[in-house]
Amino acid sequence: MDDLLDFPDFLRRDATIVATRLRRSVRSKKRRDMEHTRPEGETWTAAVLVDVLLYDEAQPIGCGRRLVWAREGRKWCKLAALDGSKAKITMAVWATIARRTL
């Protein structure tokens, strides 16, 4: 029966190759690089990891449901996304974002 179906080597799937591909696809490299590490610098020592729903307030970070590091001050709230992008918004805007329910 192998004579009728002679597959080239590049089409043959080894069980170990298929298993490693499935394992790698569970967590992509980009997601693995965006672990919940705190941004560097003295400013971010008091930052808190928050799950927020952004509309259009923090353009560099983007919109939608995001995990961001938030550091609240007197007039400004600094945000840092997990991919490294940062934004600065007023505390009045941050108060409206924090009131939104997910």
N, C-alpha and C positions, 0 to 999 in steps of 0.2 A: 504494500500500500504506500510506502514511502516513495516508491518510484514514480507514482502518479502525481504526488504532491511534493515536489522538490522545491522547498522555500529557500530563498537566499538567506544568508546569515543575518543581514540587518533586519529581516522581518521576523526572525525567531525571537520569541519573548522568553527570557529566562525568568524563573519564579523569583529569584533574588532581586533582579532589576526592577520588576514590577512592584515588589514590596517596598523597596527604597524610594521609588517615585511616589507611592501613596503616602509614605511617612513624611516626606518632605513637603508635600502639598498641604498637610494639615496646618502648619504654621509657616506662612511665607517669610522670606528673609526680611522684607520691609517691616512686617508686623513684629518680628523678633527684635529688630533694631529699635523699635519704638517702645521699649519697655517703659515702665513707670518711673524712670529716673528723674530726679529733681534737677532743674536747670542749674548750671554752675553760677556761682557768684554769691556775695553776701546778701543781696536783695532777696534771693529765693529761699533763704533758710527758714523764714516764717510762712512760706507758701503752703497752701492746702490743695490737694487733688480733688477736683470737683467735676461732676458730670452735669453739663449744662446743655441747653438748647439755644443755639445762637441763630438769629435771623440774619441781620446785616450789620451788626454793631461792630464786630471785629473783623475787618476785611482781610488782614494777612492770615488769620487763622481759618476763616471760611465760615460757612453756615451749616446748620444741622446739629445733630446731637454729637457732642465732643467731650472728651476727657481733657481738661485743661488744669494747669497749675495756676492758682489765683492767689495774688498777694494784695490784700486790701490796705490802703493807706487812708489819709485824711481826705484828699481830694481826688485821687486817682486809684484805679484798680489795674494792676498789671497782670496780663494773662500770657501764659506760655503753653503752646500745644505740645503734644508728645513728639511731634516731628521736628520741633525746634523753632517754629515760627512764633513770634511774639507780637502782642498788641497792648495798647494802653487806652483805657476807657474811663469815663468819669464815674464816680460812685453812684450818681443818680441813675445812670444807665445800668450799672452793675446791680443795683437794687431791683430793677425791673426784670433783669435776666434771672436773678436768684429766686424771684417769686414764681416764675414759670414752673409748671409741673410737667414732668416727663411722662 
